[in-house]
Amino acid sequence: MKLNRIFGGIILFTLTFVSVVFTGCSGKEKKHSVELTFFSNLPDRNFGQGLVEQLIIDEFMEENPDIIIKLETLDETAYKTKFHVYCHERLPDIVSVWGQRAFLEEAVLAGKLEPLDSADFKNFGFKEGTLDGFTYEGELYGLPRNTDVALFYYNERMFRDFGWKVPQSFDELFDVAEEIQNHDFVPVGMDGSDGWPLMIFFSDILYDISGKDYRYIVDHAIETHNFSDERILKALNLFCKACSGNLFQKNFTQDDYGAAQNFFLSGKSAMYYMGSWETSMAVNTTYWNEITPYIRVIKFPSINKDSPGKSGVLAWYGGGYAVSADSLHKKEAVKFLKFMFAPERLSRLGLKNAVGISAQNESDFLYETDVPCLTELVRIAESADDYSGSPLNDRGNLDFKYLCEANILRLASGQITPEEFIKLLEREGAY
């Protein structure tokens, strides 16, 4: 028995030695996996944009087994807070970004984002102007995921059953709001506590009043610290009318994103004001089935029939992705972006899962969706003769964004007047 053990040991040693020698002689070593860290603002991986993002990540890793993607997700508010922390430390390899000065500038000036070669994405079907917000001083720092459009979502069955008219003008919006209240429902669910949805709503009003002049009005005001254009004051007064006229739920300035959405999805409100990224509500089976099949959308009801912005729409290219300048695997990170933004992937999956419309040409895939609210969104976007660009709060730097969002809450709750709001932007705006 002892002899057998010795003989067996000799054989094992010999085989091991031969194996090592042949491996060394062949010059082949086992390829180590590259780990890419991915920081995303889409925590829900079962529906909507988070699902689309996850499907692409899974497909990429399947086709590239030598690359592992380690994911970290937070909701948008928490994400932006931690992103600022990362800007003072080490940024993950791939990050969610927004193509707006208020967000992008800080990261670029801190040297945290890697410039991309625009030639690499020349034939990816990006719509005209979509890359502008992700470009800083001539360098491309990110790629836009979607086209964001401000919308009123409404419960089509509720409107039909009660005989309410879908509003086509601002006056009709208030008229139907009164009818809705008379039936003990909330007219419009509004996320007031976060500030930025209120700024989008105000920008919607201002764009309708000013049309294609909107961009000049707001950019000139920010640059000169002069918000005296009469259209700004007019828009603020109409905004206050909406906030004080029982258009939204009681105490809406205290309700966050989830609470406002819940008013709509639980049937407590007939409408809900939010961006086009929420069209996936219509296919989310975790919501109430008696509501979701009847979700429809309209754009902002014009102030009057001659409104300059009537034929346009408040739309911008918001969320997207960038590569970290801190990354040790920039080549692999860019490879992932090329994979993700291949026209047949992000745009197609987005339509298929009803997550709004992308920033790329998606005409080849429109037949793949039969979700009514998404079809209506596509019609709204395609029929518009102008896109506004970013809401007012996102057109300045980060300090300006905070200033706008903090004080629009005070304005909405009646703590300050429109004139005082303007003075605050002019006097305190460090932008």
GINORZI-V949636 format. One line per field, one symbol per residue. burial: I if it has 16 or more other C-alpha atoms within 10 Angstrom, else O. Layout:
BEGIN
burial=???
END
This chain:
BEGIN
burial=OOOOOOOOOOOOOOOOOOOOOOOOOOOOOOOOOOIIIIIIIIIOOOIIIIIIIIIIIOOIOOOOOOIIIOOOIIOOOOIIOOIOOOIOOOIIIIIIIIIIIIIIIIIIOOOIIIIIOOOOOOOOOIOOOIIIIIIIOOOIIIIIIIIIIIIIIIIIIIIOOOOOOIIIIIOIIIOIIIIIOOOOIIIIIIIIIIIIIIIIIIIIIIIIIIIIOIIOIIOOIIOOIIIOOOIIIOIIIIIIOIIOOIIIIOOIIOIIOOIIIIIIIOIIIIIIIIIIIIIIIIIIOOOOOOIIIIIIIIIIIIIOOOOIIIIIIIIIIIIIIIIIIIIOIIOIIIOIIOIIIIIOOIIIIIIIIIIIIIIIOIOOIIOOOOIIIIIOIOOIIOOOOIIIIIIIIIIIIIOIIIIIIOIIIOIIIOOOIIOOIIIOIIOOIOI
END
